[in-house]
Every structure is written in C-alpha cells, then in structure tokens.
Amino acid sequence: MVHETDVTVIGAGMSGVSTAYHLAEGGVDDVVLLEKDGPASKASGRAAGSISGDFFNEYSVGTDIIDYSFEFYRELEAMSDKLDLHSRRGYTMSHTAEGREILGELHLRSSSATEMLSPDELEEREPHLETEGVTAILAFEEAPRVDPYTATTELLSVATDRGVEFRTEEVADVSKESGEFVVETDAETYRSETVVNTAGVWARVIANMVGVDFPFSARPSEAIVMRTEEDLDFPEYNCPDIELYGHKEPNGDIFVGKAGHRHIRDLEAFSTDAEESTLQYVAKHVHQVSEKLTNAEVVNHWGERCQATPDRHPLLGETEVDGFYLICGLNGTGIMHGPFYGRVIADLVRGEDPEETFDVPLDFFDPHRFADADEEDFEIKNAIDW
C-alpha cells in the first residue's frame, strides 16, 4: 500500500517529535513520523535532560534558542500530568586558567541570572562540592532539567492528538521520483513532497540514499548513576576541564555524565553499557566533583551514540535536494534545544522565515557549510568542552 502524505519525518527523538508537532500545529494536515524502534529509544531517552543552555559554553548560539525551548517545556508541562520541570542551583567550574577566562566571558554574555564565585564562596554555599584545584565558578540561579524520555513521549502524545500519525517502522530506502519522495519501510511505502531527516546517528545513512552527504560521525556519551549513604543536597554541575557533569536525580541518586571523544565506526556493534575505561575514569576523577562520591555505590550505567560534526554545531535546514531537510549533528543538545530545532524546520517547510521570528543566524547551521563531505576523522569536540 502507498500512503500519500504531506511530510514524512524520520526519527522520533525529541527533534523529530518536535518537528512533527510544530508541523501539525502550523496547519500541515498529513504528517507521518517514522521510528524503527520506540520514541526516545536512543540518545534522547538516555540524555542528562538539562535544558539550561547557558549552563554550558559558547556552543549556545543566540539566547532565543534557549528561551524558546525553555518556554516550550513549561507549556508542555502544563499540558501533561506526567512531566515535571526540576530546577536546582547550577555551577560550571573551571580547573585551569583558560577555563577561568572562558567563564568570565560567559558570565558577561549570559542570558540567565549568573554570578562569578571564588572557591571559598562556593565552599560556603555548596559544602558537598570539592573546591580544591578549582580556579573559578560561574553560578546559575536556575539550572532546569526534564526527564528526557517522559518529555519526548509526552510531546508525542500531544502531537498525535494534533493529527500526527506515528508508525514504528524501519526505513529501508528513500528516493525521489517525479518531484516526490518515496520512503520505503519494512512494512509500507510513503510518498510525500517533503522529508525531514532526524534519524540521529543514522542521519548520514538516510541522507546518502538521496545523494546528500556531509562530514558526520558518532561519539559515545556515557552516564553513571551513583547512590550515597546520605541524602545529599546536590546541585547541577559541569566541569569541562575534567570532562564530568551531572545532577541530583529526583530519587536522590547522583547522575555523573562523561562525554566521549572517539569516533564510533560500527553503529550496530556499539554497546549501550558504559565502557570499563569510563567507569575507571569516573572512579579516579569523581573526587574532584565531590569527596562524598568517592565511596558511592554505582547503581546503574549506560552509554549511547551521540552525533558529532567538525565544528560541533548542528546541521539544520534544507539540503541541495529540494524538499529534503536535516536536523542532525546535535552533539548532545537534542533535549536542550530540540523544541527550537523542530520549530525552525517546521517554519521552513511551511515557507516561513524563522529569522523574522528569532534572532538566530541560521547560516551558522547551514547543512552546506562543509566543503569536504568525505572527511570523517575530524577531532571530536563535545558540547561541554571549552
């Protein structure tokens, strides 16, 4: 059976679901969302859930991205009886002179309420955090986060209520015939004038089917959940110099994230458990976050494939193939900025100019900005790196 649709969206992570939602909300009648597994079954569902873009560094481009996504989650929370925004104190800590300078610059241009602290001031406020070796601290009044799986699935529920058709099918081929895209899955065939590729680390595979290529890779992002004997009043934290970040979970456990820098060559063979080397790294360095975590019990750990580009910024927009759009290379910001990415693509598909609404330079995310589409061995830099 051939299904005629207006738009076919491939991938049901946060960005894909957001795109489908915004298309339907904007009046596009027939939107099909395809996902080979379940919604948020990959990187979106295994993310840290931070939605405070200023909590990181110069990776964030324009405060409108942060503001739009945050307000979107507040509205989604009001529509859902399952989603709760959690907001705690947040700190980005440097352990080098270079990091101290970067934090000073970030403080000057931050859109949030921030202040610079000395190690002594941090120790007075946060006795559970380690201050030895810390050169500077940028304190955030609020560091909001969501449960990433719940946020994605709740938005999908709203999107389907708006008319989006969600199907669990694996895409086998995409081609363009007589001005229409033909998307073949393991079960059906879909024809549409527009395809939005939000397939995560498989985005390049999908794009290659229609002759679109770009430098793109996958990197690991791993998490360890620790349980302490006492209930710690633990804030959100980010330590780029020691490559660790995290927060306190609603049940009291402590989330410790470690972003990887290696290329994942075989997507299917990737283990979704944290690597032994990562567990050893955290065991060796977690005392630099808090001495309270040195003897904590590891109660869970996992790894996931995250997307990477040479400049660590997303590919967002229409490609050289008319009607074929990309949202990929998100580098761990799918939950943080996914609502904004989906809104931008939906506007472009509908013929609107997002730059008339948002103060964001979209050419910064231009899918054509890389000259050498075959280059895969670029140096991976994470969103939390300086």
CORLINWO-V869464 format. One record per helix or strand of 3 or more residues. SS is the DSSP state (H for helix, E for strand). FROM is the first residue (numbers start at 0). TO is the last residue. If there is no record, write none. Layout:
BEGIN
ss=SS from=FROM to=TO
ss=SS from=FROM to=TO
END
This chain:
BEGIN
ss=E from=1 to=3
ss=E from=6 to=9
ss=H from=13 to=24
ss=E from=30 to=34
ss=H from=43 to=45
ss=H from=52 to=54
ss=H from=62 to=78
ss=E from=85 to=93
ss=H from=96 to=108
ss=E from=113 to=116
ss=H from=118 to=124
ss=E from=135 to=144
ss=H from=147 to=160
ss=E from=164 to=167
ss=E from=170 to=176
ss=E from=179 to=184
ss=E from=188 to=191
ss=E from=193 to=196
ss=H from=199 to=207
ss=E from=216 to=226
ss=E from=235 to=238
ss=H from=239 to=241
ss=E from=243 to=247
ss=E from=253 to=262
ss=H from=275 to=287
ss=H from=290 to=292
ss=E from=296 to=307
ss=E from=314 to=317
ss=E from=323 to=327
ss=H from=333 to=348
ss=H from=353 to=355
ss=H from=361 to=364
END
